[in-house]
Amino acid sequence: MLRRYNGVTNNLIANTNLRYTILPGLNAKANFGYTNTRLEQIAAVPASSQNPANNPTSSANFTNLNGDFAKTDQLISELRVSVFGSRLTTPKH
Protein backbone atom coordinates (compact mmCIF):
# COMPACT_ATOMS: atom_id res chain seq x y z
CA MET A 1 0.00 0.00 0.00
CA LEU A 2 1.78 3.11 -1.19
CA ARG A 3 -0.92 5.69 -0.45
CA ARG A 4 -0.81 6.97 3.11
CA TYR A 5 -3.37 8.77 5.25
CA ASN A 6 -2.92 10.01 8.79
CA GLY A 7 -5.64 11.89 10.66
CA VAL A 8 -5.86 13.09 14.26
CA THR A 9 -8.93 14.80 15.71
CA ASN A 10 -9.35 16.23 19.22
CA ASN A 11 -12.57 17.71 20.59
CA LEU A 12 -13.16 19.47 23.89
CA ILE A 13 -16.70 20.50 24.74
CA ALA A 14 -17.51 22.21 28.02
CA ASN A 15 -20.71 23.72 29.29
CA THR A 16 -21.87 24.99 32.65
CA ASN A 17 -25.17 26.24 34.00
CA LEU A 18 -25.14 28.59 36.96
CA ARG A 19 -28.03 29.55 39.19
CA TYR A 20 -27.88 32.01 42.05
CA THR A 21 -30.76 32.61 44.46
CA ILE A 22 -30.71 36.33 45.23
CA LEU A 23 -33.77 36.16 47.48
CA PRO A 24 -36.31 33.39 48.00
CA GLY A 25 -38.25 33.36 44.72
CA LEU A 26 -35.65 35.55 42.92
CA ASN A 27 -33.11 33.55 40.91
CA ALA A 28 -30.50 34.51 38.33
CA LYS A 29 -29.40 31.86 35.80
CA ALA A 30 -26.62 31.84 33.21
CA ASN A 31 -25.40 29.30 30.66
CA PHE A 32 -21.77 29.31 29.43
CA GLY A 33 -20.32 27.09 26.71
CA TYR A 34 -16.92 26.46 25.08
CA THR A 35 -15.85 24.19 22.22
CA ASN A 36 -12.31 23.50 20.97
CA THR A 37 -11.74 21.40 17.84
CA ARG A 38 -8.37 20.42 16.40
CA LEU A 39 -7.92 18.44 13.20
CA GLU A 40 -4.69 17.44 11.46
CA GLN A 41 -4.72 15.33 8.29
CA ILE A 42 -2.08 14.25 5.80
CA ALA A 43 -2.93 12.29 2.65
CA ALA A 44 0.00 11.33 0.41
CA VAL A 45 -0.53 9.98 -3.11
CA PRO A 46 2.84 9.12 -4.67
CA ALA A 47 3.09 8.66 -8.44
CA SER A 48 4.23 5.07 -7.86
CA SER A 49 0.77 4.25 -6.44
CA GLN A 50 -0.96 5.16 -9.72
CA ASN A 51 -1.24 3.56 -13.14
CA PRO A 52 1.89 4.52 -15.16
CA ALA A 53 -0.19 4.61 -18.37
CA ASN A 54 -1.99 7.72 -17.06
CA ASN A 55 1.24 9.78 -16.68
CA PRO A 56 0.79 10.09 -12.88
CA THR A 57 2.02 12.91 -10.67
CA SER A 58 2.58 12.84 -6.94
CA SER A 59 0.35 14.87 -4.67
CA ALA A 60 -0.34 15.46 -0.99
CA ASN A 61 -3.18 17.10 0.91
CA PHE A 62 -2.63 18.75 4.27
CA THR A 63 -5.37 19.93 6.62
CA ASN A 64 -4.77 21.80 9.87
CA LEU A 65 -7.81 23.17 11.69
CA ASN A 66 -7.70 24.74 15.13
CA GLY A 67 -10.96 26.26 16.27
CA ASP A 68 -12.05 27.80 19.55
CA PHE A 69 -15.69 28.70 19.97
CA ALA A 70 -17.14 30.35 23.05
CA LYS A 71 -20.61 31.61 23.87
CA THR A 72 -19.29 34.94 25.09
CA ASP A 73 -21.35 37.20 22.83
CA GLN A 74 -24.60 35.65 24.05
CA LEU A 75 -23.96 35.72 27.78
CA ILE A 76 -26.33 38.62 28.39
CA SER A 77 -29.09 37.12 26.22
CA GLU A 78 -28.78 33.82 28.11
CA LEU A 79 -29.32 35.50 31.48
CA ARG A 80 -32.77 34.68 32.81
CA VAL A 81 -34.32 35.93 36.00
CA SER A 82 -37.18 34.20 37.78
CA VAL A 83 -39.25 36.35 40.09
CA PHE A 84 -41.80 34.62 42.33
CA GLY A 85 -42.63 31.93 39.78
CA SER A 86 -42.84 34.21 36.70
CA ARG A 87 -39.99 34.17 34.23
CA LEU A 88 -38.39 37.26 32.74
CA THR A 89 -35.96 36.90 29.85
CA THR A 90 -33.49 39.51 28.64
CA PRO A 91 -34.07 40.61 25.03
CA LYS A 92 -32.17 38.86 22.23
CA HIS A 93 -29.73 41.02 20.23
A tleap script that builds the chain and sets N, CA, C and O, in Angstrom:
source leaprc.protein.ff14SB
mol = sequence {
  NMET LEU ARG ARG TYR ASN GLY VAL THR ASN
  ASN LEU ILE ALA ASN THR ASN LEU ARG TYR
  THR ILE LEU PRO GLY LEU ASN ALA LYS ALA
  ASN PHE GLY TYR THR ASN THR ARG LEU GLU
  GLN ILE ALA ALA VAL PRO ALA SER SER GLN
  ASN PRO ALA ASN ASN PRO THR SER SER ALA
  ASN PHE THR ASN LEU ASN GLY ASP PHE ALA
  LYS THR ASP GLN LEU ILE SER GLU LEU ARG
  VAL SER VAL PHE GLY SER ARG LEU THR THR
  PRO LYS CHIE
}
set mol.1.N position { 0.856 -1.176 0.000 }
set mol.1.CA position { 0.000 0.000 0.000 }
set mol.1.C position { 0.897 1.233 0.000 }
set mol.1.O position { 1.579 1.505 0.988 }
set mol.2.N position { 0.899 1.958 -1.072 }
set mol.2.CA position { 1.780 3.115 -1.194 }
set mol.2.C position { 1.113 4.429 -0.793 }
set mol.2.O position { 1.793 5.385 -0.421 }
set mol.3.N position { -0.214 4.476 -0.870 }
set mol.3.CA position { -0.916 5.692 -0.450 }
set mol.3.C position { -1.027 5.695 1.064 }
set mol.3.O position { -1.325 4.675 1.686 }
set mol.4.N position { -0.780 6.868 1.647 }
set mol.4.CA position { -0.815 6.970 3.108 }
set mol.4.C position { -1.806 8.040 3.527 }
set mol.4.O position { -1.968 9.058 2.854 }
set mol.5.N position { -2.468 7.792 4.652 }
set mol.5.CA position { -3.367 8.772 5.252 }
set mol.5.C position { -3.156 8.730 6.752 }
set mol.5.O position { -3.105 7.659 7.356 }
set mol.6.N position { -3.036 9.905 7.343 }
set mol.6.CA position { -2.922 10.009 8.793 }
set mol.6.C position { -3.837 11.144 9.235 }
set mol.6.O position { -3.731 12.261 8.729 }
set mol.7.N position { -4.725 10.865 10.167 }
set mol.7.CA position { -5.640 11.890 10.660 }
set mol.7.C position { -5.763 11.830 12.171 }
set mol.7.O position { -5.897 10.752 12.751 }
set mol.8.N position { -5.716 12.993 12.805 }
set mol.8.CA position { -5.861 13.092 14.256 }
set mol.8.C position { -6.892 14.178 14.541 }
set mol.8.O position { -6.779 15.297 14.042 }
set mol.9.N position { -7.895 13.841 15.345 }
set mol.9.CA position { -8.932 14.803 15.710 }
set mol.9.C position { -9.065 14.836 17.226 }
set mol.9.O position { -9.112 13.792 17.877 }
set mol.10.N position { -9.127 16.042 17.785 }
set mol.10.CA position { -9.351 16.230 19.216 }
set mol.10.C position { -10.516 17.194 19.396 }
set mol.10.O position { -10.574 18.233 18.737 }
set mol.11.N position { -11.435 16.854 20.279 }
set mol.11.CA position { -12.573 17.713 20.588 }
set mol.11.C position { -12.667 17.915 22.093 }
set mol.11.O position { -12.538 16.968 22.869 }
set mol.12.N position { -12.891 19.151 22.493 }
set mol.12.CA position { -13.158 19.469 23.890 }
set mol.12.C position { -14.432 20.290 23.917 }
set mol.12.O position { -14.506 21.354 23.303 }
set mol.13.N position { -15.429 19.799 24.623 }
set mol.13.CA position { -16.703 20.505 24.737 }
set mol.13.C position { -16.998 20.672 26.222 }
set mol.13.O position { -17.024 19.702 26.980 }
set mol.14.N position { -17.218 21.918 26.620 }
set mol.14.CA position { -17.509 22.205 28.022 }
set mol.14.C position { -18.723 23.127 28.103 }
set mol.14.O position { -18.904 24.017 27.272 }
set mol.15.N position { -19.529 22.898 29.099 }
set mol.15.CA position { -20.710 23.716 29.295 }
set mol.15.C position { -21.013 23.760 30.787 }
set mol.15.O position { -20.824 22.772 31.496 }
set mol.16.N position { -21.475 24.893 31.250 }
set mol.16.CA position { -21.871 24.989 32.649 }
set mol.16.C position { -23.126 25.839 32.755 }
set mol.16.O position { -23.315 26.794 32.001 }
set mol.17.N position { -23.962 25.482 33.688 }
set mol.17.CA position { -25.170 26.243 33.999 }
set mol.17.C position { -25.036 26.729 35.430 }
set mol.17.O position { -24.753 25.947 36.338 }
set mol.18.N position { -25.238 28.012 35.625 }
set mol.18.CA position { -25.142 28.595 36.962 }
set mol.18.C position { -26.496 29.146 37.378 }
set mol.18.O position { -27.229 29.711 36.568 }
set mol.19.N position { -26.809 28.974 38.633 }
set mol.19.CA position { -28.027 29.551 39.191 }
set mol.19.C position { -27.691 30.127 40.548 }
set mol.19.O position { -27.040 29.476 41.365 }
set mol.20.N position { -28.132 31.335 40.786 }
set mol.20.CA position { -27.883 32.009 42.055 }
set mol.20.C position { -29.213 32.514 42.589 }
set mol.20.O position { -29.929 33.240 41.899 }
set mol.21.N position { -29.544 32.132 43.818 }
set mol.21.CA position { -30.761 32.612 44.455 }
set mol.21.C position { -30.438 33.908 45.181 }
set mol.21.O position { -29.745 33.911 46.199 }
set mol.22.N position { -30.950 35.008 44.641 }
set mol.22.CA position { -30.712 36.326 45.226 }
set mol.22.C position { -31.557 36.483 46.484 }
set mol.22.O position { -31.051 36.865 47.539 }
set mol.23.N position { -32.818 36.191 46.366 }
set mol.23.CA position { -33.774 36.164 47.477 }
set mol.23.C position { -34.674 34.965 47.246 }
set mol.23.O position { -34.750 34.479 46.118 }
set mol.24.N position { -35.354 34.471 48.255 }
set mol.24.CA position { -36.311 33.390 47.996 }
set mol.24.C position { -37.303 33.823 46.917 }
set mol.24.O position { -37.974 34.846 47.050 }
set mol.25.N position { -37.386 33.032 45.849 }
set mol.25.CA position { -38.251 33.356 44.725 }
set mol.25.C position { -37.600 34.233 43.674 }
set mol.25.O position { -38.218 34.486 42.640 }
set mol.26.N position { -36.365 34.714 43.891 }
set mol.26.CA position { -35.650 35.554 42.924 }
set mol.26.C position { -34.339 34.869 42.573 }
set mol.26.O position { -33.405 34.841 43.375 }
set mol.27.N position { -34.277 34.313 41.353 }
set mol.27.CA position { -33.107 33.552 40.909 }
set mol.27.C position { -32.515 34.177 39.654 }
set mol.27.O position { -33.237 34.701 38.806 }
set mol.28.N position { -31.212 34.115 39.550 }
set mol.28.CA position { -30.504 34.511 38.335 }
set mol.28.C position { -29.837 33.258 37.770 }
set mol.28.O position { -29.202 32.504 38.508 }
set mol.29.N position { -29.981 33.034 36.449 }
set mol.29.CA position { -29.402 31.860 35.800 }
set mol.29.C position { -28.558 32.294 34.608 }
set mol.29.O position { -28.883 33.265 33.926 }
set mol.30.N position { -27.476 31.567 34.365 }
set mol.30.CA position { -26.625 31.841 33.212 }
set mol.30.C position { -26.110 30.515 32.661 }
set mol.30.O position { -25.900 29.557 33.404 }
set mol.31.N position { -25.912 30.479 31.347 }
set mol.31.CA position { -25.402 29.298 30.662 }
set mol.31.C position { -24.158 29.707 29.879 }
set mol.31.O position { -24.210 30.650 29.089 }
set mol.32.N position { -23.033 29.005 30.091 }
set mol.32.CA position { -21.772 29.309 29.425 }
set mol.32.C position { -21.302 28.056 28.681 }
set mol.32.O position { -21.396 26.947 29.207 }
set mol.33.N position { -20.801 28.235 27.471 }
set mol.33.CA position { -20.323 27.090 26.706 }
set mol.33.C position { -19.017 27.391 25.987 }
set mol.33.O position { -18.740 28.537 25.634 }
set mol.34.N position { -18.208 26.335 25.772 }
set mol.34.CA position { -16.918 26.462 25.085 }
set mol.34.C position { -16.668 25.185 24.297 }
set mol.34.O position { -16.898 24.083 24.796 }
set mol.35.N position { -16.198 25.337 23.068 }
set mol.35.CA position { -15.847 24.191 22.224 }
set mol.35.C position { -14.488 24.438 21.582 }
set mol.35.O position { -14.231 25.522 21.058 }
set mol.36.N position { -13.619 23.432 21.625 }
set mol.36.CA position { -12.312 23.502 20.975 }
set mol.36.C position { -12.179 22.271 20.085 }
set mol.36.O position { -12.319 21.143 20.556 }
set mol.37.N position { -11.909 22.487 18.801 }
set mol.37.CA position { -11.744 21.398 17.845 }
set mol.37.C position { -10.397 21.536 17.146 }
set mol.37.O position { -10.047 22.613 16.663 }
set mol.38.N position { -9.653 20.454 17.095 }
set mol.38.CA position { -8.367 20.421 16.401 }
set mol.38.C position { -8.365 19.224 15.458 }
set mol.38.O position { -8.726 18.111 15.840 }
set mol.39.N position { -7.949 19.476 14.212 }
set mol.39.CA position { -7.918 18.440 13.196 }
set mol.39.C position { -6.627 18.572 12.402 }
set mol.39.O position { -6.306 19.650 11.902 }
set mol.40.N position { -5.893 17.481 12.287 }
set mol.40.CA position { -4.692 17.436 11.463 }
set mol.40.C position { -4.786 16.208 10.562 }
set mol.40.O position { -4.973 15.089 11.041 }
set mol.41.N position { -4.654 16.428 9.249 }
set mol.41.CA position { -4.722 15.332 8.287 }
set mol.41.C position { -3.596 15.458 7.269 }
set mol.41.O position { -3.225 16.557 6.858 }
set mol.42.N position { -3.068 14.319 6.878 }
set mol.42.CA position { -2.076 14.254 5.802 }
set mol.42.C position { -2.470 13.076 4.915 }
set mol.42.O position { -2.625 11.953 5.394 }
set mol.43.N position { -2.631 13.339 3.628 }
set mol.43.CA position { -2.933 12.292 2.653 }
set mol.43.C position { -1.900 12.381 1.536 }
set mol.43.O position { -1.873 13.355 0.784 }
set mol.44.N position { -1.053 11.363 1.430 }
set mol.44.CA position { 0.005 11.335 0.415 }
set mol.44.C position { -0.375 10.354 -0.693 }
set mol.44.O position { -0.771 9.218 -0.433 }
set mol.45.N position { -0.244 10.823 -1.935 }
set mol.45.CA position { -0.534 9.984 -3.107 }
set mol.45.C position { 0.693 10.027 -4.015 }
set mol.45.O position { 0.775 10.887 -4.892 }
set mol.46.N position { 1.643 9.119 -3.823 }
set mol.46.CA position { 2.836 9.117 -4.671 }
set mol.46.C position { 2.511 8.617 -6.084 }
set mol.46.O position { 1.575 7.843 -6.285 }
set mol.47.N position { 3.293 9.070 -7.038 }
set mol.47.CA position { 3.090 8.658 -8.436 }
set mol.47.C position { 3.215 7.147 -8.586 }
set mol.47.O position { 2.561 6.557 -9.446 }
set mol.48.N position { 4.037 6.522 -7.769 }
set mol.48.CA position { 4.233 5.071 -7.862 }
set mol.48.C position { 2.984 4.281 -7.462 }
set mol.48.O position { 2.910 3.080 -7.722 }
set mol.49.N position { 1.992 4.944 -6.829 }
set mol.49.CA position { 0.765 4.251 -6.439 }
set mol.49.C position { -0.303 4.324 -7.525 }
set mol.49.O position { -1.409 3.815 -7.342 }
set mol.50.N position { 0.024 4.959 -8.664 }
set mol.50.CA position { -0.956 5.163 -9.722 }
set mol.50.C position { -0.548 4.401 -10.987 }
set mol.50.O position { 0.590 3.951 -11.118 }
set mol.51.N position { -1.479 4.270 -11.889 }
set mol.51.CA position { -1.243 3.562 -13.143 }
set mol.51.C position { -0.255 4.362 -14.002 }
set mol.51.O position { -0.542 5.514 -14.328 }
set mol.52.N position { 0.902 3.792 -14.380 }
set mol.52.CA position { 1.890 4.522 -15.162 }
set mol.52.C position { 1.381 4.934 -16.551 }
set mol.52.O position { 1.922 5.860 -17.154 }
set mol.53.N position { 0.354 4.260 -17.056 }
set mol.53.CA position { -0.186 4.606 -18.371 }
set mol.53.C position { -0.901 5.958 -18.360 }
set mol.53.O position { -1.118 6.552 -19.416 }
set mol.54.N position { -1.264 6.445 -17.182 }
set mol.54.CA position { -1.985 7.721 -17.063 }
set mol.54.C position { -1.061 8.903 -16.785 }
set mol.54.O position { -1.534 9.984 -16.436 }
set mol.55.N position { 0.263 8.710 -16.937 }
set mol.55.CA position { 1.237 9.779 -16.678 }
set mol.55.C position { 0.994 10.413 -15.295 }
set mol.55.O position { 0.667 11.596 -15.204 }
set mol.56.N position { 1.155 9.626 -14.228 }
set mol.56.CA position { 0.788 10.092 -12.882 }
set mol.56.C position { 1.738 11.156 -12.335 }
set mol.56.O position { 2.899 11.247 -12.733 }
set mol.57.N position { 1.219 11.940 -11.429 }
set mol.57.CA position { 2.020 12.906 -10.673 }
set mol.57.C position { 1.748 12.687 -9.186 }
set mol.57.O position { 0.658 12.274 -8.792 }
set mol.58.N position { 2.741 12.966 -8.390 }
set mol.58.CA position { 2.584 12.840 -6.943 }
set mol.58.C position { 1.801 14.029 -6.397 }
set mol.58.O position { 1.854 15.132 -6.941 }
set mol.59.N position { 1.080 13.780 -5.319 }
set mol.59.CA position { 0.347 14.871 -4.668 }
set mol.59.C position { 0.205 14.559 -3.188 }
set mol.59.O position { 0.354 13.417 -2.753 }
set mol.60.N position { -0.088 15.607 -2.426 }
set mol.60.CA position { -0.339 15.457 -0.990 }
set mol.60.C position { -1.334 16.523 -0.569 }
set mol.60.O position { -1.306 17.648 -1.069 }
set mol.61.N position { -2.205 16.162 0.346 }
set mol.61.CA position { -3.179 17.100 0.907 }
set mol.61.C position { -2.918 17.230 2.400 }
set mol.61.O position { -2.773 16.234 3.109 }
set mol.62.N position { -2.860 18.470 2.866 }
set mol.62.CA position { -2.628 18.751 4.274 }
set mol.62.C position { -3.792 19.567 4.812 }
set mol.62.O position { -4.221 20.533 4.180 }
set mol.63.N position { -4.300 19.187 5.967 }
set mol.63.CA position { -5.372 19.932 6.625 }
set mol.63.C position { -4.952 20.190 8.062 }
set mol.63.O position { -4.528 19.276 8.770 }
set mol.64.N position { -5.073 21.436 8.486 }
set mol.64.CA position { -4.769 21.800 9.868 }
set mol.64.C position { -5.840 22.776 10.317 }
set mol.64.O position { -5.872 23.917 9.856 }
set mol.65.N position { -6.707 22.347 11.201 }
set mol.65.CA position { -7.806 23.168 11.694 }
set mol.65.C position { -7.712 23.275 13.200 }
set mol.65.O position { -7.681 22.264 13.901 }
set mol.66.N position { -7.666 24.483 13.690 }
set mol.66.CA position { -7.702 24.741 15.127 }
set mol.66.C position { -8.810 25.747 15.362 }
set mol.66.O position { -8.716 26.885 14.901 }
set mol.67.N position { -9.842 25.358 16.060 }
set mol.67.CA position { -10.963 26.264 16.266 }
set mol.67.C position { -11.386 26.335 17.719 }
set mol.67.O position { -11.577 25.312 18.376 }
set mol.68.N position { -11.527 27.544 18.207 }
set mol.68.CA position { -12.052 27.797 19.547 }
set mol.68.C position { -13.362 28.555 19.401 }
set mol.68.O position { -13.423 29.574 18.713 }
set mol.69.N position { -14.391 28.068 20.037 }
set mol.69.CA position { -15.693 28.704 19.967 }
set mol.69.C position { -16.223 28.875 21.385 }
set mol.69.O position { -16.272 27.918 22.157 }
set mol.70.N position { -16.611 30.074 21.717 }
set mol.70.CA position { -17.141 30.350 23.047 }
set mol.70.C position { -18.434 31.123 22.926 }
set mol.70.O position { -18.604 31.926 22.008 }
set mol.71.N position { -19.344 30.883 23.848 }
set mol.71.CA position { -20.610 31.611 23.871 }
set mol.71.C position { -20.444 32.877 24.694 }
set mol.71.O position { -21.163 33.078 25.672 }
set mol.72.N position { -19.509 33.728 24.312 }
set mol.72.CA position { -19.293 34.943 25.086 }
set mol.72.C position { -20.187 36.074 24.617 }
set mol.72.O position { -20.566 36.926 25.420 }
set mol.73.N position { -20.534 36.104 23.338 }
set mol.73.CA position { -21.354 37.196 22.831 }
set mol.73.C position { -22.816 37.030 23.203 }
set mol.73.O position { -23.597 37.966 23.030 }
set mol.74.N position { -23.208 35.875 23.706 }
set mol.74.CA position { -24.596 35.646 24.055 }
set mol.74.C position { -24.813 35.532 25.556 }
set mol.74.O position { -25.886 35.119 25.995 }
set mol.75.N position { -23.825 35.888 26.334 }
set mol.75.CA position { -23.965 35.719 27.776 }
set mol.75.C position { -25.123 36.542 28.337 }
set mol.75.O position { -25.883 36.062 29.179 }
set mol.76.N position { -25.252 37.775 27.870 }
set mol.76.CA position { -26.327 38.616 28.385 }
set mol.76.C position { -27.687 38.063 27.944 }
set mol.76.O position { -28.629 38.046 28.736 }
set mol.77.N position { -27.800 37.615 26.698 }
set mol.77.CA position { -29.086 37.120 26.219 }
set mol.77.C position { -29.450 35.775 26.847 }
set mol.77.O position { -30.609 35.365 26.787 }
set mol.78.N position { -28.486 35.085 27.445 }
set mol.78.CA position { -28.781 33.824 28.111 }
set mol.78.C position { -29.120 34.015 29.582 }
set mol.78.O position { -29.465 33.049 30.264 }
set mol.79.N position { -29.031 35.233 30.078 }
set mol.79.CA position { -29.324 35.501 31.481 }
set mol.79.C position { -30.829 35.547 31.667 }
set mol.79.O position { -31.517 36.330 31.012 }
set mol.80.N position { -31.338 34.719 32.550 }
set mol.80.CA position { -32.774 34.684 32.807 }
set mol.80.C position { -33.006 34.896 34.298 }
set mol.80.O position { -32.272 34.373 35.136 }
set mol.81.N position { -34.005 35.645 34.602 }
set mol.81.CA position { -34.319 35.927 35.999 }
set mol.81.C position { -35.732 35.437 36.291 }
set mol.81.O position { -36.667 35.720 35.542 }
set mol.82.N position { -35.873 34.710 37.375 }
set mol.82.CA position { -37.176 34.196 37.784 }
set mol.82.C position { -37.607 34.946 39.047 }
set mol.82.O position { -36.907 34.940 40.060 }
set mol.83.N position { -38.751 35.580 38.965 }
set mol.83.CA position { -39.252 36.351 40.093 }
set mol.83.C position { -40.581 35.755 40.545 }
set mol.83.O position { -41.578 35.834 39.827 }
set mol.84.N position { -40.593 35.162 41.725 }
set mol.84.CA position { -41.803 34.619 42.334 }
set mol.84.C position { -42.621 33.764 41.366 }
set mol.84.O position { -43.837 33.922 41.260 }
set mol.85.N position { -41.945 32.864 40.667 }
set mol.85.CA position { -42.632 31.932 39.779 }
set mol.85.C position { -42.815 32.421 38.348 }
set mol.85.O position { -43.016 31.596 37.457 }
set mol.86.N position { -42.753 33.739 38.084 }
set mol.86.CA position { -42.842 34.206 36.704 }
set mol.86.C position { -41.434 34.320 36.141 }
set mol.86.O position { -40.475 34.523 36.885 }
set mol.87.N position { -41.315 34.190 34.839 }
set mol.87.CA position { -39.987 34.170 34.235 }
set mol.87.C position { -39.811 35.378 33.339 }
set mol.87.O position { -40.623 35.629 32.449 }
set mol.88.N position { -38.736 36.130 33.581 }
set mol.88.CA position { -38.385 37.261 32.741 }
set mol.88.C position { -37.140 36.873 31.951 }
set mol.88.O position { -36.222 36.261 32.497 }
set mol.89.N position { -37.108 37.221 30.687 }
set mol.89.CA position { -35.962 36.904 29.846 }
set mol.89.C position { -35.425 38.187 29.246 }
set mol.89.O position { -36.187 39.042 28.795 }
set mol.90.N position { -34.096 38.317 29.241 }
set mol.90.CA position { -33.491 39.507 28.635 }
set mol.90.C position { -33.710 39.451 27.134 }
set mol.90.O position { -33.781 38.359 26.570 }
set mol.91.N position { -33.820 40.602 26.467 }
set mol.91.CA position { -34.071 40.606 25.027 }
set mol.91.C position { -32.897 40.058 24.231 }
set mol.91.O position { -31.741 40.242 24.612 }
set mol.92.N position { -33.194 39.386 23.128 }
set mol.92.CA position { -32.167 38.865 22.226 }
set mol.92.C position { -31.647 40.005 21.357 }
set mol.92.O position { -32.405 40.888 20.954 }
set mol.93.N position { -30.342 39.977 21.073 }
set mol.93.CA position { -29.733 41.025 20.235 }
set mol.93.C position { -29.639 40.565 18.816 }
set mol.93.O position { -29.155 41.304 17.958 }
savepdb mol mol.pdb
quit
